[in-house]
Amino acid sequence: MSRLIRKQLYLEPAQDALVKEWAAKRGLSEAEVVREALNLYAATAQQLRLPRNPAAWAEEKAFLEAQGCRETVPGRREWEREDLYED
C-alpha cells in the first residue's frame, strides 16, 4: 500500500451513517470506504466532464473586468459578497 496522508473531514449525520453501514457490510474500515468513494468519484467525474461553454466564460470575464474597474482602497474591498449573487 502507498503512503497514506491523514485527513480530517466533517460529515453530515446521514453521510456518517452511510459510511458506517457500508464499512460494516463490506468488512472494511470507514477510511477505506471513503477512499473507494473518492476513487469512484474521480473516475466518474473524468467521464462526465461537461463541455466548456464559451458564452458563459465570456459573461464571467465581462463581470470580473467590471469588478476590476472599481477604484480600490488598499486593505479594503469596495464590494459586498451579496453583489456577487443575483436577486
LINFENBEL-V631078 format. One line per field, one symbol per residue. ss: DSSP state (A for helix, B for strand, O for the rest). burial: b if it has 24 or more other C-alpha atoms within 12 Angstrom, else e. Layout:
ss->???
burial->???
This chain:
ss->OOOOOOOOOOOOAAAAAAAAAAAAAAOOOAAAAAAAAAAAAAAAAAAOOOOOOAAAAAAAAAAAAAAAOOOOBOOBOOOOAAAAOOO
burial->eeeeeeeeeeeeeeeeeebeeeeeeeeeeeeebbeeeeeeeeeeeeeeeeeeeeeeeeeeeeeeeeeeeeeeeeeeeeeeeeeeeee
